[in-house]
Amino acid sequence: MSVHTEEQGSSLDTIKLVVAVVLLFLGIVGFYYFAEWQGQAVSTLLRVLGLLVVAGAAIAIAASSLSGKHLMSFMKDSRLEVRKMVWPTRAETLQTTLMVMVIVLILSIFLWGVDSLLGWGIKSMLGGGQI
C-alpha cells in the first residue's frame, strides 16, 4: 500500500507570491509615475532599467516559493524534451512548404470554380437579376 502525499505550500509561500505581485505592481506604477516627476522628465532608459530590476526581484521572490520551484522544474524538463526532438532538415521544410502552397493553389482554383458555377446557377434561376 503506497501513501501518496502532496507537498503543501506554507503561508510563507503565499506571502512570497503576494509580495512578488505587489512589487511588480509598484514597479509598473513607478514607471508611469516618474514619467513627469516634479516637472522633470526622467529618462526612459532609467525608468525601463528600474522596471526591469523590480521585475527581476519579483521573479526571484516568486521563484523561491514552492510553486515557483515547480515552475522552474517544469521549464527545465520542457527544455530537455525540446532537445530530444528531431527537427526537419532545410530540404524537408522547403518541400513541405512547396506542397502546402501547391495544394492551397489547387483548392483555391477548385473553390473559385464551384463558387462561379453556383453563382451562375442561382443567377439563372432568379432570372439573371432583372426585374
C-alpha positions in Angstrom: 0.0 0.0 0.0 1.6 3.3 -1.1 0.8 6.5 0.6 0.8 9.5 -1.8 1.4 12.8 -0.1 1.4 16.1 -1.8 3.7 18.9 -0.7 1.6 21.6 0.8 2.6 25.2 0.3 3.1 27.1 3.5 1.7 30.5 4.3 5.3 31.8 3.7 4.9 30.7 0.0 1.7 32.6 -0.2 3.3 35.7 1.3 6.2 35.4 -1.2 3.8 35.3 -4.1 1.7 38.3 -2.8 4.9 40.3 -2.2 6.1 39.5 -5.8 2.8 40.6 -7.3 2.7 43.8 -5.2 6.4 44.5 -6.1 5.6 44.1 -9.8 2.6 46.3 -9.5 4.6 49.0 -7.7 7.3 48.8 -10.4 4.7 49.4 -13.1 3.1 52.3 -11.2 6.6 53.8 -10.6 7.4 53.5 -14.3 4.5 55.8 -15.1 4.8 58.0 -12.1 8.3 59.0 -12.8 7.5 59.9 -16.4 6.9 63.5 -15.3 8.3 63.5 -11.8 8.4 67.1 -10.3 8.3 68.8 -13.6 11.4 67.0 -15.0 11.1 64.1 -17.3 13.1 61.1 -16.1 15.0 59.3 -18.8 13.0 56.5 -20.4 16.1 54.3 -20.2 16.3 54.8 -16.4 12.6 54.1 -16.0 12.9 50.9 -18.1 16.0 49.8 -16.2 14.2 50.4 -12.9 11.2 48.4 -14.0 13.5 45.5 -15.1 15.3 45.5 -11.8 12.0 45.5 -9.9 10.6 42.8 -12.2 13.7 40.7 -11.7 13.4 41.0 -7.9 9.7 40.0 -8.1 10.6 37.0 -10.3 13.4 36.0 -7.9 11.0 36.2 -4.9 8.3 34.2 -6.8 10.8 31.6 -7.9 11.8 30.9 -4.3 8.3 29.7 -3.4 7.2 26.1 -3.8 5.0 26.8 -6.9 7.9 28.8 -8.4 10.3 25.9 -7.9 7.7 23.6 -9.6 7.5 26.0 -12.5 11.3 26.2 -12.8 11.5 22.4 -12.8 8.8 22.2 -15.5 10.7 24.7 -17.6 13.9 22.7 -17.3 12.1 19.5 -18.2 10.5 21.2 -21.2 13.8 22.4 -22.5 15.2 18.9 -22.2 12.3 17.5 -24.2 12.7 20.1 -26.9 16.4 19.0 -27.2 15.2 15.4 -27.8 13.1 16.4 -30.8 14.2 15.5 -34.3 13.8 18.7 -36.4 13.3 18.5 -40.2 16.1 19.4 -42.5 16.1 22.5 -44.6 15.2 20.5 -47.7 12.3 18.7 -46.0 11.0 22.1 -44.8 11.2 23.6 -48.3 9.5 20.6 -49.9 6.7 20.6 -47.3 6.1 24.3 -47.7 6.0 23.9 -51.5 3.5 21.1 -51.3 1.3 23.2 -49.0 1.4 26.1 -51.4 0.5 23.9 -54.4 -2.4 22.3 -52.5 -3.7 25.7 -51.4 -3.5 26.9 -55.0 -5.3 23.9 -56.4 -8.0 24.1 -53.7 -8.5 27.9 -54.2 -9.0 27.3 -58.0 -11.4 24.5 -57.3 -13.4 26.6 -54.8 -13.4 29.6 -57.2 -14.8 27.3 -59.9 -17.5 25.9 -57.6 -18.4 29.4 -56.4 -18.7 30.6 -60.0 -20.8 27.6 -61.0 -23.2 28.1 -58.1 -23.4 31.8 -58.7 -24.2 31.3 -62.3 -26.9 28.7 -61.4 -28.5 31.0 -58.8 -28.4 33.9 -61.2 -30.1 31.8 -64.0 -32.8 30.5 -61.5 -33.6 34.1 -60.4 -33.9 35.4 -64.0 -30.5 37.0 -64.4 -31.0 39.6 -61.7 -33.5 41.5 -63.8 -36.9 42.6 -62.5 
